[in-house]
Amino acid sequence: MIWNRLSQLAAAKERWALEKGVAKGVEPSIADLTPYLPEGFWDRPAAGERCVINEYGSPVQAVLTRQIEDYPAGAVLELTLDGVLVEKASNQSVQRTGASRSADQTNQTSSAAGSRR
């Protein structure tokens, strides 16, 4: 499930920030979060989505590469800071700056099965 994968990623980001004493606005790398995730997390794209880490204090996201249930390819699903999975409005897009690197931009991918909470 996408919700489960994004929950794992959000928890890893939170734990990393707490252990490292990181302030909001700092973005962890995939290498920073890997020790806090299950082994092989980045290698198992179950639904083909790309996870977007974003900076600490911002929600993690998944960009769908194919249609999953009612969500079209290209949809951006976001796990809000209170744990709710929402689809971003079509006029909003995932930032593609240094503060929002997706796993595929480093030749690694992450995914989860396609379901909503």
C-alpha positions in Angstrom: 0.0 0.0 0.0 1.2 3.5 -0.8 0.0 4.7 2.6 2.2 2.1 4.4 5.3 3.0 2.3 4.9 6.7 2.8 4.3 6.2 6.5 7.5 4.3 6.7 9.3 7.0 4.9 7.8 9.8 7.0 8.7 7.9 10.2 12.3 7.4 9.0 12.5 11.1 8.2 11.2 12.1 11.6 13.6 9.7 13.4 16.5 10.9 11.4 15.7 14.5 12.2 15.3 13.8 15.9 18.5 11.8 16.2 20.6 14.3 14.2 19.0 17.5 15.7 17.9 18.7 12.3 15.8 21.9 11.9 12.8 22.1 9.7 13.7 22.9 6.1 16.6 20.6 5.9 16.2 17.7 3.4 17.6 14.3 4.1 19.2 12.2 1.4 18.2 8.7 0.5 21.5 7.6 2.3 20.4 9.5 5.4 17.1 7.7 5.6 18.2 4.2 4.5 19.3 3.1 8.1 15.8 3.9 9.4 13.9 1.9 6.7 13.4 -1.8 6.1 16.1 -3.5 4.1 15.5 -3.1 0.4 13.0 -0.3 0.8 14.3 1.6 -2.2 14.5 -1.5 -4.4 10.9 -2.7 -4.2 8.6 -0.5 -6.3 5.4 -2.4 -5.9 3.2 0.1 -7.8 5.9 1.8 -9.8 5.5 5.1 -8.0 8.4 7.5 -7.2 8.7 8.6 -3.6 9.6 12.2 -2.9 11.2 12.8 0.4 11.0 16.7 0.7 12.5 18.7 3.5 12.0 18.0 7.2 8.7 19.5 8.2 7.0 18.9 4.8 5.0 15.8 3.8 6.4 12.9 1.9 4.8 12.2 -1.5 4.4 9.5 -4.2 4.2 10.3 -7.9 2.3 7.6 -9.7 3.9 6.3 -12.9 0.7 4.4 -13.9 -3.0 4.5 -13.1 -3.8 2.9 -9.7 -7.4 2.5 -8.8 -9.0 5.9 -9.4 -5.7 7.8 -9.5 -4.3 8.5 -13.0 -0.6 8.2 -13.9 1.1 11.4 -12.8 -1.1 11.9 -9.8 0.8 13.1 -6.7 -0.3 11.5 -3.5 0.8 13.1 -0.3 0.9 11.8 3.3 -0.1 14.8 5.4 1.7 15.4 8.6 -1.3 14.0 10.5 -1.2 10.7 8.5 -3.9 11.2 5.9 -3.2 10.2 2.3 -4.5 12.9 -0.1 -4.2 13.6 -3.8 -2.7 17.0 -4.6 -4.8 19.2 -6.7 -3.9 19.0 -10.4 -2.8 22.6 -10.4 -0.2 21.8 -7.7 2.9 20.0 -8.6 5.7 18.3 -6.8 8.6 20.8 -6.4 11.6 19.8 -8.3 14.2 21.8 -6.4 16.9 20.7 -4.0 14.2 20.6 -1.4 12.2 17.8 -3.1 14.4 15.1 -4.5 12.6 12.0 -5.6 14.2 8.6 -5.3 14.4 8.1 -9.1 16.6 11.2 -9.4 19.3 9.2 -7.7 18.8 6.1 -9.8 17.0 4.4 -6.9 13.2 3.9 -6.7 10.7 3.3 -3.9 7.2 2.3 -4.0 4.1 0.9 -2.4 1.0 -1.0 -3.4 -1.8 1.2 -4.8 -4.4 1.9 -2.2 -5.8 4.8 -0.3 -6.4 5.3 3.3 
